[in-house]
Amino acid sequence: MSVYSLRDWLFSLKTFGAAALALYVCFWLQLPRPYWAVATVYICSQPLAGATRSKAFYRVCGTILGASMSIALVPNLANSPEILSLAISLWIACCLYFSLLDRTPRGYVFMLAGYTAALIGFPSVDAPEGIFDTAIARVEEITLGIVCASIFSGVLFPRPVGPLVAERLQAWLRDADLWGCDALKGRKEDELLRRRRLRLAADAAQLDALSIHLAFDTSVQRYAARAMRMLRLRLLMLLPILSSLGERMSALSGQPLPPGLQPLIDEIRGALREGADIGPEIADRLDAFIAAHDRHLDARSSARDIITSSLLLRLKDLVDIRGDCRLLQGQIETGAAKLREPLSFQTPAGVVEARHRDNAGAALAALTAIVCIGGLCLFWIATSWPDGGTAAMIAAVICCLFAAQDDPVPLMRSFTRWSAVSVIVTIVYLFGILPRIQNFELLVLALSPAFILFGLLATRQQTAFPSLALSLWTATLLALQDNYSADFAAVANSGIALLIGVWFPTLVFQLARATGAEWSLSRLLNASRAALAAAATHHGRRDRAQFAALMLDRLGLLAPFLASPSTRLPAVDVLAELRVGLNIIELRAARHDLPAQAATLVDATLGALAQHFRAGHEASTPALLRQIDEALRAIASAPPSRHRRTALLGMVGIRYTLFSDAPAYDSEPCWRASGGAALSHAGGEIML
């Protein structure tokens, strides 16, 4: 059994204190439904102060927008209940769609705008003339709850986001260093190790999600939000670099390295193993190795020379990115306004914010919401059920809460069970405890055991949704007022409506999402391959950074599922796909400075690669391999230059990533005709 820490108790007590203050102010202002303020406190409160504050502003904006829409719809459509139900359902669906496309706290504007219209609109159908007063009261109550939650979270023993981000960042960089040690040792990856590497990508995505709240933090680290944005791309770029380094070291296993290179690699491994800085003298020696090796790389170079050159360049990337990460880590930990020194690793277009948007998933969630809310509204209208509006209102909330889940049905079933428990808790309070309460102080004392427990449950990820069900529905069903009045029949009917409002969306979601998370994952993989196809055809200066940011964001979304042993999807090397994409973009940029014949062959190969990724990996054909080899020969025959080297390394990387089991590349047919020496493959996979 989990033991709750002092920090957990403090959070629960602060949340209950905020709810008690919101309830007192509502009683003092004589607001009609004070319980909305109490429920809002428990919805808004987060263990981290920055997370509470980051959502507070957007929740207020969404509440005002939703209230405005209810004022516009209800009076004009009250005499046409079918059209009104359809209008509110469509509004909620549209808001839900846009909230799912924005995976930042800004998405709360749309989510709150959606279900606030239902919270205000459906109960006002029978009295549309009072919709304006009702909307104003709901906005006041919800805003009051948000303000109280924010004050208690940020003033009383605040738990800032910054130190937690710094702590997790330090652990992540340590794990990456250990991966680097394995990679430079040439250790082969088994299935367990591959899943651990993907878990590192998932942890990076979680770190990124946590860092979003830095700008709203109460600690000095709130000034580090910009540093975290620069760090995000470098953290995820480190993953394909470490993966490719391991492949290069494996390919060079048993092959002689240039004199002095192995001791340099050992020094870098030692720094990674100890978690120490890689000194400037090591970086200078690495630069000297790269310059010396590049002077000897030409059309006669063997595959071993190409791999060694690639290894040196990627070692340079590792040293630069790791140094930048540690530099930015120091700024985040101290909250300094400026970096101690300039960053070493620079992307062509700087830091680009690109996020994956699942339009199909958002559209499906929106359609599901229309079916859930519209279906209950039709049942309400057809049967004249007095509590039908409550069921429709609850369904709107449930659809918005669970729409972002890839497989929401298990959580929704659990939520339904805990909603039933909240009904029982409410009945015990209303008819066993509250009749004996004489004043506000006793009311707070009576409510404290249950609601403090609800707050404790919110501090654990596995009990967060049960906590939400208990706190939200108990506060709502209690319908606390400044004077006691409870009718068992009314409470029972409201409880039944609540359970139907939770159960019906669960049923609809189960039918609409029968494939579970597998469908979402398949769409992510297809989107990544479509991006690879686009990378082979698009042109532009900023697209490399755009592609990298987008693919790395998808990698973070894919990694938790691919790293799980329970996934039924085939194993996919998403890091290899990412490396192929980056090489495609570099190859496309380098082709401009190649001779006309080589550039033409590179363009043809890029077109073939685009068709390959549109068709899927099963479409790998000997024709594509011959196309790549022909382009390789043309590039190798070009005059030496920086662009020729980039194109050569990129094309070799694409070849041996897509065709790792194919026969070794043979340069002799072309090069002998031009009087050059033969290029032989050194053996092993080459993934650049």
Legacy VTK file of the C-alpha trace (Angstrom):
# vtk DataFile Version 3.0
C-alpha trace
ASCII
DATASET POLYDATA
POINTS 688 float
0.000 0.000 0.000
1.313 3.431 -0.919
2.394 5.642 1.955
1.478 9.256 1.351
4.250 11.746 1.977
4.027 15.062 3.786
3.991 16.734 0.361
0.914 14.699 -0.617
-0.874 15.644 2.597
-0.029 19.294 2.070
-1.489 19.194 -1.429
-4.697 17.570 -0.221
-5.086 20.002 2.683
-4.420 22.995 0.405
-6.989 21.756 -2.102
-9.603 21.269 0.587
-8.762 24.683 2.042
-9.256 26.272 -1.383
-12.592 24.469 -1.770
-13.736 25.613 1.691
-12.769 29.216 0.906
-14.598 29.084 -2.438
-17.690 27.683 -0.711
-17.598 30.381 1.973
-17.275 33.201 -0.563
-20.151 31.763 -2.608
-22.343 31.669 0.512
-21.306 35.226 1.329
-22.084 36.457 -2.206
-25.282 34.360 -2.228
-24.410 32.695 -5.533
-27.073 30.181 -6.575
-24.894 27.066 -6.977
-21.813 27.211 -4.745
-20.993 23.570 -5.393
-19.728 24.456 -8.880
-16.922 26.410 -7.226
-16.029 23.426 -5.023
-16.014 21.046 -7.995
-13.903 23.503 -10.001
-11.250 23.609 -7.279
-10.808 19.836 -7.473
-10.766 19.856 -11.270
-8.140 22.625 -11.450
-5.820 21.722 -8.605
-2.539 20.020 -9.541
0.327 18.985 -7.236
2.653 21.371 -9.106
1.989 25.083 -8.729
3.013 25.893 -12.295
0.611 23.280 -13.687
-2.295 24.774 -11.724
-1.483 28.315 -12.837
-0.856 27.364 -16.469
-4.359 25.957 -16.799
-6.158 28.545 -14.687
-6.068 31.410 -17.192
-7.164 29.204 -20.092
-9.987 27.699 -18.025
-11.372 31.145 -17.276
-11.212 32.093 -20.949
-12.913 28.855 -21.960
-15.630 29.303 -19.351
-16.454 32.800 -20.601
-16.511 31.608 -24.208
-18.783 28.664 -23.379
-21.130 30.858 -21.372
-21.352 33.310 -24.266
-22.299 30.517 -26.650
-25.023 29.236 -24.306
-26.468 32.757 -24.156
-26.497 32.863 -27.953
-28.069 29.438 -28.461
-30.608 28.764 -25.706
-32.986 31.761 -26.028
-33.074 31.529 -29.825
-33.586 27.759 -30.065
-35.488 26.948 -26.863
-38.707 26.313 -28.842
-36.921 23.803 -31.095
-35.331 21.326 -28.659
-34.070 19.045 -31.431
-32.221 21.883 -33.169
-30.931 23.216 -29.828
-29.586 19.785 -28.894
-27.912 19.472 -32.275
-26.415 22.964 -32.026
-24.939 22.358 -28.566
-23.641 18.933 -29.645
-21.967 20.430 -32.717
-20.451 23.233 -30.638
-19.004 20.737 -28.137
-17.707 18.562 -30.973
-15.967 21.487 -32.683
-14.408 22.666 -29.424
-13.273 19.126 -28.626
-11.728 18.757 -32.077
-9.609 21.896 -31.712
-8.639 21.098 -28.117
-7.235 17.723 -29.219
-5.145 19.331 -31.953
-3.412 21.565 -29.389
-1.558 19.407 -26.865
-0.637 22.372 -24.640
-2.566 24.109 -21.826
-4.099 26.335 -24.526
-6.298 23.382 -25.431
-8.247 23.956 -22.209
-9.788 27.056 -23.754
-11.619 24.926 -26.304
-12.408 22.064 -23.917
-13.931 24.373 -21.294
-15.771 26.344 -23.966
-17.363 23.081 -25.083
-18.677 21.523 -21.928
-19.386 24.858 -20.189
-22.029 25.479 -22.860
-23.598 22.156 -21.852
-23.328 22.869 -18.115
-25.147 26.164 -18.570
-27.365 25.432 -21.565
-29.045 22.121 -20.753
-30.284 23.080 -17.235
-31.647 26.354 -18.680
-33.842 24.815 -21.379
-36.962 25.051 -19.203
-36.275 28.689 -18.284
-34.514 30.321 -21.249
-35.472 33.811 -20.085
-32.993 33.515 -17.189
-30.075 32.238 -19.265
-28.054 35.447 -18.919
-28.238 35.479 -15.117
-27.488 31.757 -15.015
-24.461 32.147 -17.302
-23.111 35.045 -15.233
-23.546 33.031 -12.033
-21.778 29.968 -13.509
-18.877 32.100 -14.707
-18.577 33.694 -11.266
-18.693 30.347 -9.454
-16.226 28.601 -11.759
-13.875 31.589 -11.843
-13.992 31.819 -8.066
-13.016 28.160 -7.811
-10.125 28.687 -10.230
-8.867 31.756 -8.348
-9.006 29.999 -4.964
-7.176 26.951 -6.323
-4.474 29.151 -7.865
-3.980 31.199 -4.681
-3.654 28.198 -2.387
-1.391 26.366 -4.845
0.955 29.293 -5.418
1.074 30.885 -1.955
0.889 28.097 0.644
3.885 25.778 0.456
4.033 25.865 -3.353
5.608 22.912 -5.128
7.397 24.467 -8.120
7.847 22.737 -11.456
11.426 23.904 -11.982
13.256 21.679 -9.475
11.333 18.626 -10.661
12.235 19.387 -14.280
15.890 19.832 -13.311
15.886 16.560 -11.354
14.343 14.537 -14.183
16.602 16.191 -16.719
19.675 15.165 -14.753
18.463 11.551 -14.605
17.677 11.563 -18.333
21.107 12.857 -19.289
22.717 10.213 -17.088
20.788 7.459 -18.884
21.791 8.959 -22.232
25.453 8.928 -21.139
25.171 5.227 -20.305
23.695 4.594 -23.748
26.611 6.513 -25.239
29.058 4.253 -23.391
27.352 1.177 -24.845
27.223 2.716 -28.322
30.935 3.587 -28.413
31.706 0.068 -27.237
29.838 -1.312 -30.255
27.369 -3.263 -28.127
24.645 -4.956 -30.156
21.085 -4.138 -29.152
18.707 -6.928 -28.204
14.928 -6.537 -27.894
15.065 -5.598 -24.204
17.747 -2.987 -24.812
15.791 -1.573 -27.761
12.733 -1.095 -25.577
14.855 0.629 -22.927
16.107 3.042 -25.588
12.538 3.775 -26.630
11.649 4.350 -22.985
14.321 7.055 -22.980
12.483 8.723 -25.875
9.213 8.444 -23.955
10.827 10.011 -20.897
12.025 12.897 -23.061
8.457 13.469 -24.240
7.179 13.452 -20.644
9.916 15.887 -19.658
8.827 18.143 -22.494
5.192 17.992 -21.371
6.227 18.862 -17.819
8.405 21.759 -18.933
5.434 23.463 -20.637
4.405 24.715 -17.193
7.780 26.361 -16.487
6.659 29.754 -17.778
3.914 29.775 -15.098
6.128 28.497 -12.296
6.557 30.128 -8.907
10.251 29.263 -8.759
13.257 30.958 -10.329
13.193 28.265 -13.021
10.263 29.999 -14.699
12.909 32.062 -16.504
14.311 28.843 -17.952
11.317 28.189 -20.236
13.221 29.438 -23.289
16.231 27.302 -22.356
13.965 24.268 -22.158
12.639 24.951 -25.648
16.194 24.972 -26.995
17.019 21.877 -24.979
14.034 19.888 -26.249
15.328 19.536 -29.808
18.821 18.663 -28.599
17.555 16.002 -26.202
15.672 14.210 -28.933
18.366 14.746 -31.577
20.732 12.960 -29.210
18.734 9.729 -29.581
19.295 9.064 -33.319
22.923 10.174 -32.963
23.562 7.639 -30.199
21.754 4.966 -32.184
23.808 5.652 -35.324
27.072 5.714 -33.333
26.350 2.221 -32.087
25.764 1.001 -35.642
29.016 2.572 -36.874
31.070 1.042 -34.085
29.513 -2.350 -34.831
30.300 -1.953 -38.536
33.938 -1.108 -37.734
34.312 -3.996 -35.283
37.503 -5.871 -36.144
38.598 -3.164 -38.601
41.724 -1.075 -37.915
41.024 2.531 -36.908
43.251 5.479 -37.803
46.139 5.856 -35.328
45.094 7.762 -32.216
41.333 7.478 -32.820
40.680 4.627 -30.404
42.301 6.453 -27.446
40.165 9.497 -28.298
37.015 7.345 -28.315
38.062 5.836 -24.982
38.466 9.312 -23.479
34.977 10.285 -24.650
33.570 7.027 -23.234
35.323 7.746 -19.941
33.722 11.185 -19.709
30.303 9.689 -20.453
30.790 6.933 -17.894
31.788 9.403 -15.186
29.156 11.991 -16.160
31.930 14.558 -16.591
32.348 17.372 -19.083
34.154 16.574 -22.322
37.033 19.026 -22.206
37.857 21.474 -25.017
41.131 19.662 -25.712
39.205 16.515 -26.645
36.930 18.549 -28.922
39.979 20.160 -30.570
41.618 16.770 -31.206
38.357 15.502 -32.681
38.192 18.517 -35.016
41.768 17.803 -36.109
40.899 14.167 -36.838
37.899 15.235 -38.930
39.925 17.754 -40.927
42.742 15.273 -41.590
40.397 12.456 -42.562
38.293 14.654 -44.837
41.362 15.592 -46.882
41.847 11.934 -47.795
38.207 11.104 -48.551
37.761 10.848 -52.328
36.465 8.569 -55.073
39.027 5.912 -54.135
37.965 5.739 -50.499
36.945 2.362 -49.156
33.747 1.720 -47.275
35.835 1.596 -44.085
37.039 5.154 -44.775
33.461 6.334 -45.337
32.277 4.720 -42.114
35.210 6.202 -40.178
34.484 9.666 -41.554
30.833 9.260 -40.611
31.825 8.076 -37.140
33.988 11.166 -36.635
31.233 13.526 -37.748
28.680 11.895 -35.481
31.139 11.936 -32.590
31.405 15.672 -33.201
27.604 15.940 -33.045
27.580 13.940 -29.801
30.206 16.149 -28.167
28.494 19.368 -29.273
24.953 18.333 -28.325
25.997 16.855 -25.000
27.920 20.016 -24.150
24.900 22.128 -25.057
22.613 19.932 -22.952
24.806 20.313 -19.891
25.083 24.053 -20.491
21.309 24.447 -20.781
20.821 22.138 -17.805
22.906 24.511 -15.708
20.803 27.474 -16.812
17.592 25.634 -15.955
18.859 24.630 -12.507
20.057 28.127 -11.609
17.443 30.145 -13.487
20.156 32.335 -15.000
19.006 34.841 -17.588
21.893 34.102 -19.970
24.090 31.151 -20.907
27.680 31.044 -19.718
28.922 30.509 -23.285
27.462 30.134 -26.799
25.865 26.868 -27.875
27.904 24.610 -30.179
25.236 22.657 -32.044
23.201 24.847 -34.356
20.345 23.724 -36.568
20.006 25.373 -39.993
16.798 27.161 -39.021
17.180 27.347 -35.262
14.591 25.920 -32.901
11.312 25.106 -34.629
8.138 24.292 -32.696
6.372 21.525 -34.609
3.815 19.192 -33.037
2.035 16.188 -34.442
-1.653 16.825 -35.063
-3.924 13.820 -35.271
-6.773 15.197 -37.364
-8.401 11.797 -37.885
-8.327 10.969 -34.175
-9.708 14.386 -33.259
-12.479 14.046 -35.842
-13.420 10.599 -34.508
-13.567 11.970 -30.950
-15.754 14.858 -32.120
-18.116 12.491 -33.951
-18.293 10.250 -30.889
-19.236 13.259 -28.762
-22.057 14.159 -31.163
-23.419 10.606 -30.957
-23.196 10.513 -27.146
-24.705 13.921 -26.426
-27.177 13.873 -29.292
-28.373 10.362 -28.418
-29.088 11.279 -24.809
-30.784 14.500 -25.903
-33.100 12.573 -28.236
-33.950 10.156 -25.424
-34.560 13.135 -23.139
-36.901 14.788 -25.646
-38.725 11.594 -26.587
-39.421 10.494 -23.001
-39.748 13.951 -21.380
-37.365 12.643 -18.721
-37.056 15.376 -16.067
-33.356 14.621 -15.466
-32.475 14.080 -19.110
-30.633 17.398 -19.228
-28.408 16.249 -16.363
-27.494 13.058 -18.234
-26.673 15.016 -21.413
-24.632 17.515 -19.414
-22.618 14.736 -17.724
-22.066 13.010 -21.074
-20.577 16.221 -22.460
-18.103 16.386 -19.580
-17.160 12.706 -19.950
-16.557 13.001 -23.700
-14.230 15.952 -23.161
-12.338 14.335 -20.279
-11.566 11.049 -22.030
-11.341 11.989 -25.700
-7.553 12.413 -25.618
-6.971 8.824 -24.439
-5.864 6.318 -27.081
-7.852 3.547 -25.396
-10.255 5.289 -23.014
-12.700 2.437 -22.392
-10.879 0.764 -19.435
-10.528 4.119 -17.689
-14.156 5.003 -18.442
-15.359 1.719 -16.948
-13.383 2.429 -13.796
-14.715 5.978 -13.785
-18.281 4.622 -13.968
-17.700 2.370 -10.953
-16.242 5.204 -8.895
-19.098 7.470 -9.986
-21.472 4.937 -8.425
-19.406 5.091 -5.242
-19.753 8.888 -5.253
-23.545 8.515 -5.375
-23.405 6.323 -2.274
-21.101 8.778 -0.497
-23.495 11.601 -1.368
-26.510 9.757 0.050
-24.635 9.040 3.294
-23.739 12.708 3.642
-27.125 14.133 2.673
-29.252 11.902 4.875
-26.863 10.753 7.581
-24.513 13.648 8.344
-25.618 17.012 6.938
-29.024 17.126 8.778
-27.055 17.518 12.030
-24.903 20.391 10.741
-25.779 23.785 12.229
-23.105 26.170 10.894
-20.393 26.582 8.272
-17.571 25.470 10.567
-19.251 22.146 11.289
-19.989 21.728 7.583
-16.297 22.095 6.708
-15.351 19.687 9.499
-17.879 17.129 8.295
-16.736 17.330 4.681
-13.025 17.182 5.482
-12.523 13.378 5.854
-13.972 12.536 2.435
-12.541 15.440 0.470
-9.085 15.231 2.031
-9.061 11.564 1.011
-10.083 12.563 -2.520
-7.167 15.000 -2.608
-4.719 12.312 -1.479
-5.906 9.983 -4.222
-5.205 12.744 -6.778
-1.475 12.627 -5.946
-1.076 9.132 -7.426
-1.293 8.554 -11.161
-3.100 5.226 -10.766
-5.830 6.788 -8.593
-6.130 10.184 -10.294
-9.300 9.322 -12.236
-11.049 7.688 -9.231
-10.206 10.842 -7.280
-11.726 13.012 -10.012
-14.909 10.921 -10.113
-15.333 11.021 -6.337
-14.587 14.719 -5.845
-16.412 16.039 -8.916
-19.647 14.061 -8.562
-19.811 14.174 -4.762
-19.475 17.960 -4.802
-22.063 18.221 -7.572
-24.657 15.842 -6.096
-24.374 17.322 -2.613
-25.587 20.607 -4.158
-24.453 22.478 -1.055
-26.492 25.570 -0.178
-26.485 27.925 2.822
-29.520 26.063 4.187
-30.168 22.317 4.292
-32.808 20.870 1.969
-32.617 17.355 0.557
-35.201 15.172 -1.132
-34.337 11.475 -1.535
-36.306 11.070 -4.761
-34.581 14.064 -6.339
-31.148 12.846 -5.239
-31.864 9.339 -6.507
-33.036 10.628 -9.881
-29.968 12.875 -10.176
-27.704 9.936 -9.281
-29.333 7.738 -11.917
-28.994 10.493 -14.510
-25.336 10.902 -13.576
-24.607 7.185 -13.948
-26.400 7.037 -17.296
-24.496 10.123 -18.419
-21.232 8.320 -17.604
-22.246 4.828 -18.803
-23.663 5.769 -22.208
-20.463 7.471 -23.485
-18.518 4.435 -22.254
-20.708 2.228 -24.439
-20.398 4.515 -27.465
-16.627 4.834 -27.074
-16.334 1.060 -26.842
-18.174 0.673 -30.162
-16.451 3.591 -31.903
-12.942 2.635 -30.800
-13.068 -1.133 -31.008
-9.462 -1.245 -32.237
-8.147 0.497 -29.104
-4.726 2.098 -29.134
-3.519 0.012 -32.105
-5.395 2.255 -34.548
-3.795 5.382 -33.091
-0.340 3.842 -33.266
-0.827 2.731 -36.859
-1.817 6.271 -37.806
1.283 7.638 -36.111
3.511 5.235 -38.042
1.764 6.082 -41.312
2.139 9.800 -40.587
5.864 9.332 -39.967
6.326 7.521 -43.272
4.295 10.156 -45.075
6.672 12.747 -43.594
9.621 10.758 -44.960
8.009 10.811 -48.405
7.447 14.562 -48.101
11.058 15.045 -47.002
12.217 13.494 -50.282
10.171 15.921 -52.391
9.802 19.229 -50.522
12.147 22.183 -50.785
12.874 24.990 -48.344
15.446 26.274 -45.882
13.450 25.646 -42.716
12.107 22.224 -43.565
15.000 20.251 -42.046
14.377 21.701 -38.591
10.620 21.388 -39.174
10.970 17.735 -40.151
13.265 16.936 -37.231
10.960 18.598 -34.698
7.882 16.860 -36.100
9.473 13.420 -36.336
10.978 13.719 -32.865
7.586 14.703 -31.467
6.048 11.616 -33.068
8.906 9.535 -31.717
7.994 10.698 -28.232
4.358 9.709 -28.818
5.251 6.318 -30.298
7.951 5.344 -27.842
5.795 4.476 -24.789
3.735 2.020 -26.847
6.591 0.501 -28.852
8.604 0.115 -25.639
5.764 -1.790 -23.973
5.985 -5.605 -24.251
2.168 -5.737 -24.511
1.944 -3.882 -27.835
0.776 -6.028 -30.732
2.337 -3.859 -33.403
5.408 -5.206 -35.170
8.744 -3.919 -33.912
9.586 -0.703 -35.732
12.974 0.990 -35.574
11.662 4.551 -35.421
15.167 5.859 -34.741
16.355 4.319 -38.021
13.439 5.971 -39.842
14.365 9.281 -38.266
17.984 8.917 -39.351
16.880 8.100 -42.897
14.734 11.231 -42.967
17.513 13.500 -41.746
19.891 12.003 -44.312
17.320 12.529 -47.070
17.061 16.213 -46.198
20.836 16.670 -46.053
21.181 14.786 -49.343
18.559 16.989 -50.977
20.360 20.140 -49.850
23.792 18.857 -50.966
22.656 17.840 -54.439
22.626 21.482 -55.633
26.444 21.544 -55.727
26.914 18.169 -57.440
27.636 17.763 -61.158
24.544 17.731 -63.357
24.596 13.969 -63.977
24.973 13.153 -60.267
22.299 15.672 -59.292
19.884 14.144 -61.822
20.455 10.649 -60.419
20.047 11.922 -56.863
16.745 13.582 -57.789
15.533 10.356 -59.387
16.533 8.408 -56.294
14.739 10.859 -54.013
11.609 10.427 -56.108
11.907 6.649 -55.823
12.373 6.955 -52.066
9.231 9.082 -51.814
7.265 6.368 -53.640
8.848 3.746 -51.374
7.679 5.425 -48.178
4.225 6.131 -49.558
3.846 2.425 -50.360
5.261 1.191 -47.034
8.350 -0.733 -46.071
7.027 -3.908 -47.623
7.575 -2.229 -50.993
11.416 -2.425 -50.791
12.491 -3.671 -54.206
15.727 -4.540 -56.023
14.938 -1.693 -58.430
15.160 0.850 -55.607
18.437 -0.700 -54.455
19.893 -0.449 -57.971
18.732 3.179 -58.166
20.517 3.990 -54.897
23.711 2.200 -55.994
23.735 4.047 -59.327
23.378 7.384 -57.532
26.138 6.350 -55.119
28.541 5.691 -57.999
27.730 9.049 -59.576
28.265 10.903 -56.289
31.556 9.094 -55.619
32.806 10.060 -59.087
32.158 13.766 -58.476
35.045 16.127 -57.603
35.845 16.228 -53.870
33.922 18.862 -51.912
32.055 19.286 -48.660
28.739 18.796 -50.449
30.024 15.664 -52.220
31.041 14.197 -48.861
27.667 15.021 -47.303
25.787 13.494 -50.229
27.992 10.383 -50.228
27.576 9.725 -46.521
23.838 10.400 -46.704
23.274 8.041 -49.616
25.340 5.272 -48.011
23.361 5.679 -44.806
20.052 5.396 -46.652
21.224 2.305 -48.514
22.353 0.317 -45.513
19.418 1.340 -43.359
16.767 0.335 -45.885
18.677 -2.642 -47.281
20.722 -3.936 -44.365
20.502 -7.533 -45.656
21.345 -6.717 -49.279
24.654 -7.674 -50.916
27.530 -5.319 -50.266
27.741 -2.200 -52.387
30.036 -2.697 -55.387
31.593 0.415 -56.872
33.789 -1.315 -59.440
31.461 -1.297 -62.503
31.396 2.492 -62.594
34.726 3.407 -61.103
36.886 1.110 -63.231
35.439 2.743 -66.318
36.582 6.123 -65.027
40.046 4.889 -64.043
39.375 4.947 -60.292
40.101 2.333 -57.682
37.510 -0.073 -56.322
35.458 0.714 -53.224
34.770 -2.373 -51.152
32.266 -2.686 -48.332
33.829 -3.330 -44.938
30.949 -5.488 -43.769
28.209 -4.898 -41.223
25.344 -2.430 -41.220
25.909 1.272 -41.790
23.201 3.502 -40.363
23.869 7.194 -40.698
LINES 1 689
688 0 1 2 3 4 5 6 7 8 9 10 11 12 13 14 15 16 17 18 19 20 21 22 23 24 25 26 27 28 29 30 31 32 33 34 35 36 37 38 39 40 41 42 43 44 45 46 47 48 49 50 51 52 53 54 55 56 57 58 59 60 61 62 63 64 65 66 67 68 69 70 71 72 73 74 75 76 77 78 79 80 81 82 83 84 85 86 87 88 89 90 91 92 93 94 95 96 97 98 99 100 101 102 103 104 105 106 107 108 109 110 111 112 113 114 115 116 117 118 119 120 121 122 123 124 125 126 127 128 129 130 131 132 133 134 135 136 137 138 139 140 141 142 143 144 145 146 147 148 149 150 151 152 153 154 155 156 157 158 159 160 161 162 163 164 165 166 167 168 169 170 171 172 173 174 175 176 177 178 179 180 181 182 183 184 185 186 187 188 189 190 191 192 193 194 195 196 197 198 199 200 201 202 203 204 205 206 207 208 209 210 211 212 213 214 215 216 217 218 219 220 221 222 223 224 225 226 227 228 229 230 231 232 233 234 235 236 237 238 239 240 241 242 243 244 245 246 247 248 249 250 251 252 253 254 255 256 257 258 259 260 261 262 263 264 265 266 267 268 269 270 271 272 273 274 275 276 277 278 279 280 281 282 283 284 285 286 287 288 289 290 291 292 293 294 295 296 297 298 299 300 301 302 303 304 305 306 307 308 309 310 311 312 313 314 315 316 317 318 319 320 321 322 323 324 325 326 327 328 329 330 331 332 333 334 335 336 337 338 339 340 341 342 343 344 345 346 347 348 349 350 351 352 353 354 355 356 357 358 359 360 361 362 363 364 365 366 367 368 369 370 371 372 373 374 375 376 377 378 379 380 381 382 383 384 385 386 387 388 389 390 391 392 393 394 395 396 397 398 399 400 401 402 403 404 405 406 407 408 409 410 411 412 413 414 415 416 417 418 419 420 421 422 423 424 425 426 427 428 429 430 431 432 433 434 435 436 437 438 439 440 441 442 443 444 445 446 447 448 449 450 451 452 453 454 455 456 457 458 459 460 461 462 463 464 465 466 467 468 469 470 471 472 473 474 475 476 477 478 479 480 481 482 483 484 485 486 487 488 489 490 491 492 493 494 495 496 497 498 499 500 501 502 503 504 505 506 507 508 509 510 511 512 513 514 515 516 517 518 519 520 521 522 523 524 525 526 527 528 529 530 531 532 533 534 535 536 537 538 539 540 541 542 543 544 545 546 547 548 549 550 551 552 553 554 555 556 557 558 559 560 561 562 563 564 565 566 567 568 569 570 571 572 573 574 575 576 577 578 579 580 581 582 583 584 585 586 587 588 589 590 591 592 593 594 595 596 597 598 599 600 601 602 603 604 605 606 607 608 609 610 611 612 613 614 615 616 617 618 619 620 621 622 623 624 625 626 627 628 629 630 631 632 633 634 635 636 637 638 639 640 641 642 643 644 645 646 647 648 649 650 651 652 653 654 655 656 657 658 659 660 661 662 663 664 665 666 667 668 669 670 671 672 673 674 675 676 677 678 679 680 681 682 683 684 685 686 687
